[in-house]
Amino acid sequence: MNDELKELLRSVLKEELKPIHQQLDKFDKRFDEVDSRFSKIDERFDEVDHCLQTIEGDVKSLIDNMINGLGPYFERITEQIDEVIETTNKQQVIIEALSARTLKH
């Protein structure tokens, strides 16, 4: 009789716990879906991070190119200004010499 009672209790418990197990299975499925969504979000953030790193590298490269490109440009402008100043100084000397000659005559 003791064995029969145990079996009966097991059977009853099994039937009573069945809906609880079903609910737990549903929770497991939902948590799996949530985990999957979080994984997809993590992948998207990884892509965004990669894109940002690429953009950052491109911006640094552009800045370097601009700085390196502007250096020679400004050197050329400086040379041209120096040439203009030199030419102006020479012309000024000539004008002063001509002016001095004109005043002597």
C-alpha positions as CSV (number, residue, x, y, z in Angstrom):
1,M,0.0,0.0,0.0
2,N,2.8,2.3,0.7
3,D,4.1,2.0,-2.8
4,E,0.7,2.6,-4.3
5,L,0.4,5.8,-2.2
6,K,3.7,7.0,-3.3
7,E,2.8,6.4,-7.0
8,L,-0.5,8.2,-6.5
9,L,1.3,11.1,-4.9
10,R,3.8,11.3,-7.7
11,S,1.1,11.2,-10.3
12,V,-0.9,13.9,-8.6
13,L,2.2,16.1,-8.1
14,K,3.2,15.5,-11.7
15,E,-0.2,16.7,-12.9
16,E,-0.2,19.6,-10.5
17,L,3.3,20.7,-11.5
18,K,2.7,20.4,-15.2
19,P,1.2,23.9,-15.7
20,I,4.0,25.4,-13.6
21,H,6.6,23.7,-15.8
22,Q,4.8,24.9,-18.9
23,Q,4.8,28.5,-17.5
24,L,8.5,28.1,-16.8
25,D,9.2,26.9,-20.3
26,K,7.4,30.0,-21.6
27,F,9.5,32.2,-19.4
28,D,12.6,30.4,-20.7
29,K,11.6,31.0,-24.3
30,R,10.9,34.7,-23.6
31,F,14.3,35.1,-21.9
32,D,15.9,33.4,-24.9
33,E,14.2,35.9,-27.2
34,V,15.3,38.8,-24.9
35,D,18.9,37.4,-24.9
36,S,18.8,37.2,-28.7
37,R,17.6,40.8,-29.0
38,F,20.4,42.0,-26.7
39,S,22.9,40.0,-28.8
40,K,21.6,41.8,-31.9
41,I,21.8,45.2,-30.1
42,D,25.4,44.4,-29.0
43,E,26.3,43.5,-32.6
44,R,24.8,46.8,-33.8
45,F,26.8,48.7,-31.2
46,D,29.9,46.9,-32.3
47,E,29.2,48.0,-35.9
48,V,28.6,51.6,-34.7
49,D,31.9,51.5,-32.7
50,H,33.7,50.2,-35.8
51,C,32.2,53.0,-38.0
52,L,33.1,55.6,-35.4
53,Q,36.7,54.4,-35.3
54,T,36.8,54.4,-39.1
55,I,35.4,58.0,-39.1
56,E,37.9,59.1,-36.4
57,G,40.8,57.7,-38.5
58,D,39.5,59.4,-41.6
59,V,39.2,62.7,-39.8
60,K,42.7,62.4,-38.4
61,S,44.0,61.6,-41.9
62,L,42.2,64.6,-43.3
63,I,43.5,66.9,-40.6
64,D,47.1,65.6,-41.2
65,N,46.6,66.0,-45.0
66,M,45.3,69.6,-44.5
67,I,48.1,70.5,-42.2
68,N,50.8,69.0,-44.4
69,G,49.2,70.5,-47.5
70,L,48.9,73.9,-46.0
71,G,52.5,74.0,-44.8
72,P,54.0,74.2,-48.3
73,Y,51.2,76.6,-49.4
74,F,52.0,79.1,-46.6
75,E,55.7,78.7,-47.3
76,R,55.0,79.6,-50.9
77,I,53.0,82.6,-49.9
78,T,55.8,83.7,-47.5
79,E,58.3,83.4,-50.4
80,Q,56.1,85.4,-52.7
81,I,55.6,88.1,-50.0
82,D,59.4,88.2,-49.5
83,E,59.9,88.6,-53.3
84,V,57.3,91.4,-53.4
85,I,59.0,93.1,-50.4
86,E,62.4,92.7,-52.1
87,T,61.1,94.1,-55.4
88,T,59.4,96.9,-53.6
89,N,62.6,97.8,-51.7
90,K,64.6,97.8,-55.0
91,Q,62.0,100.0,-56.6
92,Q,62.1,102.3,-53.6
93,V,65.9,102.6,-53.9
94,I,65.5,103.4,-57.6
95,I,62.8,105.9,-57.0
96,E,64.9,107.6,-54.3
97,A,67.9,107.7,-56.6
98,L,65.9,109.2,-59.4
99,S,64.3,111.6,-57.0
100,A,67.7,112.7,-55.7
101,R,69.0,113.2,-59.3
102,T,65.9,115.2,-60.2
103,L,66.4,117.5,-57.2
104,K,70.1,118.1,-58.1
105,H,69.3,119.2,-61.7
